[in-house]
Amino acid sequence: MTNHNLVLYPKNPAWGPSSLAPLADVLKAIGLLGVERSHGLYGTGPEYLGLITYLGCSPQVALGENEAATTIRINGIFDAPQFVHGANLKSPRCPQCRKTLAMPAASLRANRNLHCDHCGHEGNACGFDWRRSAGCARVFIEISNVFESEAVPGEQLIACLDAASDESWDYCYVRKAPG
């Protein structure tokens, strides 16, 4: 994973495909994925800029085959849900009362239970709202070189993922700590 990533994942953390090949085939068919650089790592496809919406007036998008170019990695299938987050991790909101939990979140695991001091709700970390700073799943699609809130997956891409998996998908931003 590079320093800044847009990460797509199914909202149901327990869902995992029997194989990544059909998911990759669908993403190739719609033009998100380009040439496979190594196992599970792809360059951007011809429709990348139509499927990922960059926001702002002059985003820096590095396309092509050079080492600094944006890549797309299909990561998984993990036996159990994994919690993906980075240095930009925010304290989560309670799914019950929507208030923010005050907690250090650096060493979270997907199977950890959290407790809301505001309303008393207790639940799995995957069920809390991480405000686009973390995701919990058995499979992830990681798009490199996307800064926080710089780009979002387009409706066509999300609809394609939903249809291909029969699951709803979401996204977050993960920033790796420097060094």
C-alpha positions in Angstrom: 0.0 0.0 0.0 1.4 3.4 -0.9 1.1 6.4 1.4 -2.4 7.6 0.4 -5.1 5.2 -0.7 -8.8 5.0 -1.6 -10.0 1.6 -0.4 -13.2 0.0 -1.5 -14.8 -2.8 0.5 -18.1 -4.7 1.0 -20.2 -3.3 3.8 -20.8 -6.8 5.1 -17.5 -7.6 6.8 -18.2 -11.4 6.7 -18.7 -11.5 2.9 -15.9 -12.9 0.8 -15.9 -14.3 -2.7 -14.9 -17.9 -3.3 -12.3 -16.5 -5.8 -11.0 -13.0 -6.7 -10.9 -13.8 -10.4 -14.6 -13.0 -11.1 -14.3 -9.7 -9.3 -11.1 -8.8 -11.3 -12.9 -9.9 -14.5 -15.8 -7.5 -13.9 -13.4 -4.6 -13.0 -11.5 -5.3 -16.2 -14.7 -5.5 -18.3 -15.8 -2.0 -17.1 -12.3 -0.6 -17.7 -11.2 0.1 -14.1 -8.3 -2.3 -14.3 -5.5 -2.2 -16.8 -2.4 -4.4 -17.2 -1.6 -6.7 -14.4 1.8 -5.8 -13.0 2.1 -8.6 -10.5 -0.4 -11.0 -8.8 -3.4 -8.9 -7.8 -1.8 -5.5 -8.7 -3.0 -3.6 -11.8 -2.4 -0.4 -13.6 -5.4 1.8 -14.2 -7.7 0.9 -17.1 -9.0 3.0 -19.9 -12.2 4.0 -18.0 -10.5 4.8 -14.7 -11.2 8.5 -14.8 -14.8 7.8 -15.6 -15.2 5.4 -12.7 -13.3 7.4 -10.1 -14.4 11.0 -9.7 -11.7 13.4 -8.7 -12.8 16.5 -6.8 -11.5 20.0 -6.8 -10.1 22.2 -9.6 -6.7 20.6 -10.4 -6.1 17.1 -9.0 -2.8 15.5 -9.6 -3.5 12.1 -11.2 -0.5 9.9 -12.1 -1.6 7.5 -14.8 0.6 5.2 -17.0 3.1 2.5 -16.4 5.8 4.3 -14.5 6.6 3.4 -10.9 4.9 6.5 -9.5 1.6 5.8 -11.4 -1.6 4.9 -9.7 -2.2 1.2 -9.1 -5.1 -0.9 -8.1 -4.7 -3.9 -5.8 -7.3 -6.5 -5.1 -6.4 -7.7 -1.7 -7.9 -10.7 0.1 -9.6 -13.2 0.6 -8.9 -13.2 4.3 -10.2 -16.0 6.6 -11.7 -13.4 8.9 -12.5 -9.7 8.5 -9.5 -7.4 8.6 -9.5 -3.8 9.9 -7.8 -1.5 7.5 -6.8 1.9 8.7 -3.8 4.3 8.8 -2.4 7.4 10.4 -5.6 9.3 9.5 -7.8 7.1 11.7 -10.6 9.1 13.4 -12.5 8.1 16.5 -15.7 6.3 15.5 -19.3 7.3 15.9 -21.7 5.1 17.7 -24.2 3.4 15.3 -26.9 3.9 18.0 -26.6 7.5 19.2 -24.2 8.8 16.5 -22.0 10.5 19.1 -18.2 10.2 18.8 -16.4 7.8 21.0 -13.3 9.1 22.9 -10.8 6.4 22.5 -7.3 5.7 21.3 -7.9 3.6 18.1 -4.3 2.9 16.9 -4.3 -0.9 17.7 -7.8 -1.9 16.7 -8.7 -5.3 15.4 -11.8 -6.3 13.5 -13.0 -8.6 16.2 -12.7 -6.0 19.1 -15.9 -4.9 20.8 -16.3 -1.2 21.5 -18.5 0.5 24.2 -20.2 3.8 23.8 -20.0 5.9 27.0 -22.8 8.1 25.8 -25.6 5.5 25.3 -24.2 2.3 26.5 -24.2 0.5 23.1 -21.6 -2.2 22.8 -20.7 -3.8 19.5 -18.1 -5.0 17.1 -15.7 -2.4 15.8 -16.8 -3.2 12.3 -20.3 -1.9 13.1 -19.2 1.6 14.1 -19.0 4.6 11.7 -15.3 5.3 11.2 -16.1 8.4 9.1 -14.3 7.2 6.0 -11.0 6.6 7.9 -11.2 2.8 8.2 -12.9 -0.3 6.8 -13.5 -3.8 7.8 -13.8 -6.7 5.3 -12.3 -9.9 4.0 -11.5 -8.3 0.6 -10.4 -4.8 -0.3 -9.7 -2.9 -3.6 -6.9 -0.5 -2.9 -6.3 2.5 -5.2 -3.0 4.1 -4.7 -2.1 7.8 -4.9 -5.5 9.1 -3.8 -5.4 11.6 -1.0 -8.2 11.9 1.6 -11.4 13.2 0.0 -9.6 13.9 -3.3 -11.6 11.3 -5.2 -14.6 9.1 -4.7 -15.8 6.0 -6.5 -18.4 6.9 -9.1 -22.0 5.5 -9.0 -21.3 3.2 -11.9 -18.3 1.5 -10.1 -20.3 1.1 -6.9 -23.3 -0.3 -8.8 -21.0 -2.7 -10.6 -19.4 -4.0 -7.4 -22.8 -4.3 -5.8 -24.2 -6.3 -8.7 -21.0 -8.5 -9.1 -21.0 -9.5 -5.4 -24.7 -9.2 -4.5 -23.4 -7.0 -1.6 -23.3 -3.2 -0.9 -19.9 -1.6 -1.1 -18.4 1.4 0.7 -15.0 3.2 0.7 -12.5 4.8 3.0 -9.2 6.6 2.9 -6.1 5.2 4.4 -3.0 7.2 4.9 0.2 5.4 5.9 2.4 7.1 8.5 5.6 8.5 7.0 8.8 6.6 7.6 
